[in-house]
Every structure is written in structure tokens, then in C-alpha cells.
Amino acid sequence: MTAVGRRAALRWALASVAASAGCAPSRTAPIGAGGEGGERRTAPYVPFDVTWLIRPRQGRKYLGVSFGGASVTPGYLDLWSRKAGKAPNLLAQRFSWGEEFPADRVTAVWRQRILPYLAWEPRGRTLREIAAGVDDGHVRRTAEAVRDLNVPVALAFAPGMNERGLPWGPRAASAGEFVAAWRHLHDLFQDTGVSNVVWTWSPTVTARPAVPLEPYWPGDAYADWLGLTGRYGTDGPRTYDGLFGPVVKEARAFTRAPVLVAGTAAPAGGRKAAVVKDLTRAVTTRDDVVGFVWVDATDRTDWRIDSSTGALDAFRRGVADPRFGFDVRRP
Amino acid sequence: MTATDDRATTGRYDPESTLRLRVPAPRGPHLAPGYTFDEITRADWVLGRVPDRGWSAAPSPRRTLVSRALLACLLLAQAVLSLRLHNSAFEDEALYVYAGHAMIDHLFHGAPDYGGFDTYFSGSPALYPVLAAWVDSAAGLTGVRLMSLAFMLGATGLLYSLTRTLFNERAALLAAGIFAVTQSTLFLGNFATYDAMSLSLLALTAWLLVRNATGHWALPLAVAPVAALAVGVKYASALYLPTLALLLMLVAYRRLGTREAVRRGAVFTAGTVLLLGIALLSTDYLQAIQSTTTERAHGTTSVGLLVRDSVRWGGLLSLLACLGTVLYTRRPGLGEIPGHRPPPAPPRGWRIALGTVLTGTALLAPAYQIHLQTSISLHKHIGYGLLFAAPMAGVGLSRLMGAHLRFPQAVIAVGVLALTFGMSQSAQNYGVWPDTGRLIPELAKNVRPGQKWLGQPHEGPVYYLSDRGLTDYTLWTSIFYIDYAGRKGRHLSGPEGYRAAIQDGYFDGIVLDWSDQPGDIQTLIRQEMRSTGRYRLASALTYRTSVGSGHFEIWLRLPAAHTS
């Protein structure tokens, strides 16, 4: 081949490479031509599958902790893990109505192999207004944020709906309004394409006077966990059966959803170790209980696990069971 | 010619003559044929000597070679632009290929015919689907789509040859070029349905008829099977049979006169009708033909919207075809060789008839769909008519360019417009359905052999998952029809059927396509799943299409322990 011929061949080769590169689909190519169009995609292609988290396999249990709903630094969590002898795999935090979804906070929790649990408290809005769609924009934005984050989130909307003292309790809103608001919220999330939420229905077992819970149940398609909350007292029930048993029995009349003890603690005192021992034993031996969340806080009394050496030892022994604290990132 | 003379004729710089008002050269006595625009040139400019071969009116290997090389470039561009389109199997593609596998099992291996495909397909399930399934076994969906590309490239090639026979190479290349970049051609070239095969068979019929029009009168009878096959592959192709018969008669008339033209037209029509009649009597496709083609249910799409879509997708080519018809009617000559005596021009009436028949065919599909008020598949069907109008568009473009390629800028502008429309519209139409590329692996995790599923889309999942032995067509219920016999002595259909089946937890899983405008049945199914609590949303896969966004939902039946 002559020099001119070689040059021509080289030119054609370069041109064909350039043409192929030009025809190769790029991200900004139109949808239908191998690209995604000009608009940037934020939603995940494949959502995180949370169905296995609802009933963890092989009887594994959640070891959850809540620091009174406040967010904590990883260092503080490590400190607690060292005290408890095991790292938690669920962290309950508070999420206020109207607040932007705390994506960074949730991501930070998830990175530590901990399932984020958010108690979504509708302060500043009545349940009737939420059901009527007054804050649909906020709900949709939150749903999009949850979807785009693509990490599993346990969401407890209006926890303690049977507590008279709360702004969304029986004194302020009826059971029908609670169910309507819950379903409206849930449906908006589904319409937005959110499937990475574990919906947690969270009544307080110690609410007085007790109200019938069945009218508050939004339906099996709407709620995944019975997230029962209730703290032991210095007197009264000292066992799981005593404190949670009546409500679980009542709930079993209308649902078979698994139970998560979504917030419990025992006050400092002589019977704390026995309470902790019974709680961890009950959680590990019952198939329909998926775990518990310890409220490690101090307010009127010291609820923390290390309020006494005996209590701490009991806690450490209880959660040492290998079923506690599994890796929430792997089924 | 000496050097001095040469300078004098080509014009030496002379400030006086340069600034002088230019006067057009006086018109010569012989105006070149096909020469529609007055030329303004410098007074002192003369045409250089032209090599003889460039002016030869006789067929020459060089001309054939150049034309075919250009055609090859056009076909390459068409192939690249078609292959650029990218999406998962559309529901029709998946259904036809799957149906083909079922038909092969039925026809060749004695399996029961459970699909009932012949009752609702818009083409014979024993022709294209079987061929597609056969290719699918060897090369997958990509292979079937490549077969469509081959059909469409064949159609463009035949269009070139047909136009060359009717007019000349230049018109043929321009016709092939404008047809090759329309959205319907690019779309069908990567789309595994009947359309590409049927369209190429129509092109083949037209080509055979035009080539053999002046041969023996019985020759069109030999072409009738091809036309009948085109109709068998897709019933709606029958709409173009009159065009084919008229084209044959027109071409025959020009050489042989009225009697011979009518004779050939009658022979072709009789042969085709006879074959189709035999096919109709020996099969039970009549019901399908009525429901999908002749008595198709009327839609609710507005006329304005249909007209707008028709203009967007076929307007440019149709406009060029109209232009071609008008210009061809005004002046028959297409040659531009000075001194060449062209053969006698066809009469004006013939030219009008040819232009009207070919251009008018482009209006058939839009007119029929406007009559039905449905926009379903209009973007594909419009391509059939454009195939016939393309030769006239080629003439129009050729005239727009003028003799000696004098005004290429007009054709370049039209070409760029056509290319832009074709590329953007084909990509948009190819991105209308959501990509199931992420849905199928998610479903594969959940679908187990023998499980009963409900859903839309289900054709894609059935096609992809049956390949892995996870499911088959009989295990899926669509959102369009249900016959639920789960309750004693009662067959429930429609909304009641879906409601009862969901209440009873009949389905192991349900797939929904949830977009901004979900259908009534989808809304009912979802509402029922929520209120009964028998199912839980397991996965929502968001997607974006070229016209909007939405998400697929996979709902799974809750384990018994979870239900109340």
C-alpha cells in the first residue's frame, strides 16, 4: 500500500471509530435510543427489598436502641455498643412533621449496619388535615426522598395514637381519622413508587384509659409491624407477658403481623435485672416477636442499661444470644 | 486554446468589468430538459468541457456502480439508525414470539393449541410468529429484530429499484434516502412484529409487478401469492392491494394500452382474491380479521390529535410526494443531457394518475385510523403508505435540486429535516413503553414454577421467564380478561372476577404498571389488594419513558401466618 493509500485507510478507520462512538448510546441520549434523556435520574433502578426484614429468617432478632428519639454520633453509639456487648441493628429516632427528610442522618445510621427507625410525629397538623391532603406536597417530597435514598426505613406514623396526652391521641382525633390519615400517607408513598418502608403501627401498651385498638388498625396491607411501646414501672407488670401480653392478645384478633417492642425500658431499681432477663428471653423464644428497642435515656429516672451493674450484666447476658444483632444488610 | 484566450474566457480581474452591472447570459435555443430555474451567471462564464461518459444517457456500469454504492451507504445509515434504538421487548413482540413457540409446539410436536391466538391476532399466527420463534430459538430477540432490519433494508432496496424502473437513478436514490430515515422505517427495522415482513412483502409485490408489467399477461398471477402472503402476515396489508393493482395497470397501460392493462390488473386481482378466499375458507381467521382489522372497536382519540400525529410522522414525505406529483405533471422529462432525445414522455393523464395513486396511498392508513378514531400503531401503519409515496417524493426532491445538482442546498435542508424528524421521532416512539430490563430479574426472584400470576405487563415476563422454565402463558391472567371459577358453580368475569380472585388470594403474585393515568381495572385491583390485606407490595421499580414516568409494582401474597 502506498503512503497515500495508508493515510486514506487510517483516515477511514478513524472516521469509522468516531462514527461508532457517535452512535454508541450515552447517558444523555434520548430514552428509546439507549439513554436516559436530558433529565437526571434520582430514583433507584431496583429498590431495596424490605420484605425479608419484616420477618428476619431463622428467628433472628433486632437489638434496637433509642436515645430518647434524639440523633447521636457514631462515637456515642460505639460507646453504647461496648457497654451492651453487642452493636445494635436498629436505631429509633424522632422525625417531626414538616421537617425535611433527614437523608444524611438516615444514611449515616444505615452505613453502620443499623436499620433506621423513624417515629414520624404529626405535630402542628391534625390527622384530619393530613387525611384531607393539606400537606400532600410535604408527604410526596418525603416519599421521594425515602425512595431516592434507597435504604430500608421503618416508619412509625403517629406513634402512641391511643395515648390521650398526645396531640394526635384519642382526645384530639378519632380512630377513623387516624386510619384515614395513615392510609392516605401510605397510598401517597406507594403512588410515588416507594417500597423500601417497613410500616410500623405503634400503640402504647401503657396508655390509660385503655381504648379499643381494632378501630385504629389500618389493615394488613398497610402495616407490617406491631410496634408496641411501653415502659416497665417500679410496680405493676414485671414481665413481657404482663406488660405487652394483653395488647398482643387483643391485636391477634385482627392481625397476625409480627411484634416489635418498639420502645421499652425499666427504671433503675432492684427488679431491673429480672425485667431485662425476662424481656430478652421472651423476645428470643417467641416466633412472632422480631426484636426490641431499649430506650436508653434519663428523664425522671435512669432508664439506661447501665443504671446498675446487675442490670448491665443481665442486659449483656440477654443480648449475647447469637440471634440478636444480625446484619440488616444481608438476608 | 492558448493561455491568453483561456485568461480572456475565464475572466481576468478587471475593475471596470467587475463593477459593471451584470447581465444574464442570453438564453440558448435549446433549454436543457428538467431545467426549471433561470440561471444567473457572469456574462463571461462558459461551461468547461465535460467528459463524454458523464453525459451518456445509455446504461453504463459506472452509473450502476455509483448508484448502488450510494444506495449501500443509505442502507448502512438506515441500519445504524435503526440499531441505535434500544428498549426491552414490547408486549406485542413478546407475545408474537411466545405465540410462535406455542404454534411450533402445536404444529410440529402435537402440543394442544391453548393460546387461541388465531382469534385475536392481527396476522396469521402460523406465519410470522412461527418464523420469529424459529429465529428466536437460534438468536434470541435480537435475532428476530435483526430479521426485521433485514426486511426493512430489503424494502428500501426494492423501493430504489422500483423507483429507478419508474423514473431514474437520482429519483430512486432520493426516494430511498427519504424513506430510509422516516421514523416508521427506523422503528420497524428494530421491532419484532409482523409489520416489517408484511411491508417488505408489499414492496416485493410492487417491484415484481412493475418489473413484469409488460411481460406475459399471466405473469402477475405468479406475483399474486406474494401479495396474498403479505396479507396473510398482516391482514391490514389488504388495504394496499388496490394500489398494487392500479400500479400494475398504469405501468402496463403505458406500453401496452388499456386492454392489456385491464387484463393484467384483473388477473392479478383475481389471483390474489382467489388465494385469500381459499386461505379464509380453510382457516378460521375471519373472526380475528373482523375484530382486529375490519370491524375494529372504535377508539376515542380526537381527530385533531390523529391529524397532528399523521402530519408529524408522514407530513414531510407526503408533502414532497405532492410536490413531485405536481412537478411531474407539469413536466415529464427527468433527463438533463443536452442533445439527448429522450423517449416519448408519458401522457399528462397518466402522470397525474401515477402521482395520485402513489401519493394518495400515503393517506390510506391515517384516513382509516381517523375513521376508527384510534391512534394504536399509527406510527407503524403510516410507514406502509409512505413506501408507496416515496417514489413521488424522490421525484419531488430531484426536481427541487434541479438539473446538474444545481440547488443541492434545498435538498440538504429537507434531508436534514427528515433525518432530524426521523431520528427524534423513532427514538421517542421506541421509548414509549417502559423498559422491563430491571423488572424481569426482580420477577425471576419471586416467580416459581406453577404459580399463578396476574398482571400488566405480562407478555414480556412470560416471554423472558418461560425461557428459564419459570412460568408459561397459561399461568398468567391479563388485566383485560378474567374467567374466575374459584367459587363453586360460578364463573366470574370483569371487575367481579378480579375482586373475587384477589379476595380469595387466588394469585401468588401480581404485577402492575402504575403510571400517572392508571386504568380502571388497575385501580380496582390495587384497591382490592389494599382493602383485603391478602397482598403486600414487595417492590416498586420506577421507570421513565419518553412520554412520562411511572413504576412497576410487584405484589406478593402474604404468607398464611401473616393474614388474619
Interface residues (C-beta under 8 A of the other chain):
Chain A: A19 C23 P25 A29 P30 I31 G32 A33 G34 E36 G37 E39 R41 A43 P44 Y45 V46 P47 D49 T51 R55 R147 R183 D187 Q190 D191 G193 V194 S195 G219 D220 A221 Y222 D224 F254 T255 R256 A257
Chain B: V80 R84 L85 H86 N87 M423 S424 S426 A427 Q428 N429 Y430 G431 V432 R438 P441 E442 W514 M529 R530 S531 T532 G533 R534 Y535 R536 L537 A538 S539 A540 L541 T542 R544 T545 S546 G550 H551 E553 L556 L558 A561 H562 T563 S564
